[in-house]
Amino acid sequence: MKTLAIELRKEKRTGVIPVLLAVGVLGVAYAFVNFIVRKDTLLNLPLAPMDVLLTQLYGMIMVLNLFGIVVATCMIYNMEFKGSAVKKMYMLPVSVPAMYLCKFLILTVMFLVAIVLQNLALVRIGMTDLPDGAFEMGTLVRFAGYSFLTSMPVLSFMLLISSRFENMWVPLGIGVAGFLSGMALANSGLTLLLVHPFVIILKPAAAMSAQPDSTVALVALVETLLFFAVGLWLAKYRRYE
């Protein structure tokens, strides 16, 4: 708890918390504006109303979420490299893996807050603008959980990358390259491409159905745990040169 409190004080200075809150607010604004402008067009698509609500609005929200994750993970370790602070921590009674864990938890919780805000907007739209009886809360909750889970491999991967490079432009460049390559590969049905975390985050947006894909969800969970475990291991056993 002490390490978590210290990390929370740090993140107030890095700007990570406001960035992820801003992502949530921008997602809310986009959902409302997009549906107001395109309501008739969207509802006339040959899709079920819930599929329209979730898949057609999620695309841009997902892009906001992805870049929010990339920026936040780049910023969260930037302070640690100033003045070689992270190197000095190995000489102090401070657990570097615990620090890594706390950063992961802070990012995860704040990203979850952003997801909740965005989906509250979708709830409002669904209850007021979809045809009578078309809104299904259970479907929305499942899709919200699915979109959160499929975003976690990118979050854990980018935190791992950010923790290993002092120059913030390196993880930022990797994040942009990951997004572009993910966009090129997301529509492929090849299961092997799910090893690419940026493909996984794009899967809910690329689908035409709001029903979660169990294979994608399982791979997302495994990759999240794998990247997180590697990050913890490196924080414990590998000194920063």
N, C-alpha and C positions, 0 to 999 in steps of 0.2 A: 504493500500500500504506500510505503514511503517513496519507493521508486516511481510509482504511478503519479503521486502528487508532484514530484520533481518534474516529471515529463510533462504534466499538464501545465506547469508554470512555464516550461520551455516553449511549448506549442503556442502559448499566448503571444510569444515574441516572433515565432516563425510565420504566423499567419495561416497555418494549416486549418485550424478550426473555422475561421471565417470563409476560407476558400470552399470547403465542403458544404457549409451552410448556404453559401452563394449558389453553388451548383443545385442544391435542392430548391431554392427560391426561383432560380432561372428555369428549372424544369417545370415548376408549377406555372409560371408565367407563360412558357411556351405551350403547355398543354391547353390552357384556357384560350389563348389567342389563336392557336392553330385550329381548335375545334370551332371557335366562333366564326372564323373566316371560311373554313372548309366543311362546315357541318353538313350541308346538303350533299356535297360531293362524296364525303366519307360515308354517309348513311346509305347512299345509292350504290356503293360497291357491292359486288356479289359475295359478301362475307357475312357471317353472323354478327350481330351488333357488338357482342363482347370481343370478337376477334378484331373488329374495326377499332373499337375503343383502345384496346391494348397494343396490338401490333402496329397499327398505323400511327399512333402517337409516340410509341416508344423509341422509334428510330433516332430522332433528334435528341430525345432525352438521354438515350444511351451514349451518344457522342459527347454530350455535356458531362455525363458521369465519367466517361473514359478519360477525357482530358482533365477533369477535376482530380481523378485518381493519380494521373501522371504528374500533374503539377504539385499535388500535395505530397506525394512520396519523394519527389525531388527536393522539396523545401524542407521536409522533416529531418533530413540528415545533414543539410547544408550547414546548420549551426555547429554540429558536432565536429566538422572538419576545420572550422576556423580556429587558428592558433593551435592546430594539432590537438584539440581538446580530447578527441576520442582515443588518441594514443596514450594520453596521460591518465585516462580512466583505468587502464590496465594496471597502473601503479597505485591506484587508490582502492579503498574498501568499497568498491562499487561493482555490481554485477552487470557486465556489458550485455550478456544474454537477457537479463531481466529488463534492461533498458530497451533492447530490441523488441521484447515481448510487449512492453507497455506502448511502444510506438505503434505496433501492429494493432493492439486493442483500441487505441485512440482513433486510428484511421478507420478501423472497422466500425466502431460505434458511431462516429461522425458520418460515415458513408451510409450507415443504416438509417440515421436520422434524415439524411437527404432523400433516401428511397421512400421513407414513410411520408415525408412532405409531398413528394411527387405523386404518390399513390392516393393520398388524401384528395388531391386535385382530381384524379381520375375517378374516385368515388363520387365526388360532387358532380362531375360531368355525367357520369353514368346514371346517377339517380335523377338528374333533372333533364337531360337531353336525349337519352336513349328512348326508344319506343317503350310503351307501358309493358312491364313484366320482363323486359329484355335484360335488365341489369342483374348480374349474378355475383354477389359478394364473394362466394367461395372461389369462383374462377379468378377474380381479381387478386385475392389473397395468395392463391397458388402461383399466379404469374409474378406477383411482387416478390415472393420468396425465391422463385426461379431466377428472376432477373438479378436479385441480390447475390445468389449463389454463383451464377455464371460470371459475375463481375469480380469475385474474390480471387480467382487465379491471377488476374492482371494486377490486383492490389498487392498480393503476396509476392509476385514476381518483381514488380517495380520497386517494392521496398527492399528486396534482396539486392537488386542492381544498385539502387541508390546508396545502400550501406557499404558498397565495395568501391565506389568511385568518388574521389574528392571533388572532381570537376563536375558541377551540376549539369553542364551541357551534355555530358555523356549519357546519363540515364534519360534526360529529356529527349535526346536524339533517338535513343533506343525505343522510347515510348512512341514517338512519331512514326518511326519505321515500323514498329509493331502494328500501329493503327492502319497504316497504308497497306501493309501486307495482309493484315486481317481482312480489310475491305475487299481485297482481290480474291481471297480464298473462302470467304464466309458462305457463299452460295453453293460451294462444292458439297456433294454428298459423301465424300471420302472420309471415313471415320478416322483414319490416320492423322488427318489435319487437326484433330482435336487436341493434339499435343501442343498446338500453338495457342497460348492463353488468350491472345487477341481475337482469334477465331471464335473461341467459346463465348466471349462477352458479346459478340455480334450475332450469335445464333438466335436469341429471342427476337431480335429486330429483323432478321432475314426470313423468319418463319411467317407463314400466313395464318397460323393457328395459335391461339393463346394457350393451348395445352402444353405443359412442360414435356420436354424430351428426357426420359429417364437416363438414357445413355450419356447425354450431354451433362446432365446434373451430376451423375456419378463421376465422370471424368473431371468435372470442375472441382468437386470435393477432394478428389485424390490429388490433383495438381496444387490446390490451395495448401493442403497439409504438407505436400512434398516441398514446395518452395519455402514454406514457413519453417519446416524442420531444417532445411539446408541453411537458411538464414541464421537460425539459432546456433547451429553447429559452427558455422564460420565465425559468428560473434564470440563464441567461447574459445575456439582453438586457433583461430588465425589472427595474428596481430596485424595491425595496419602499418604498412611499410612507410 
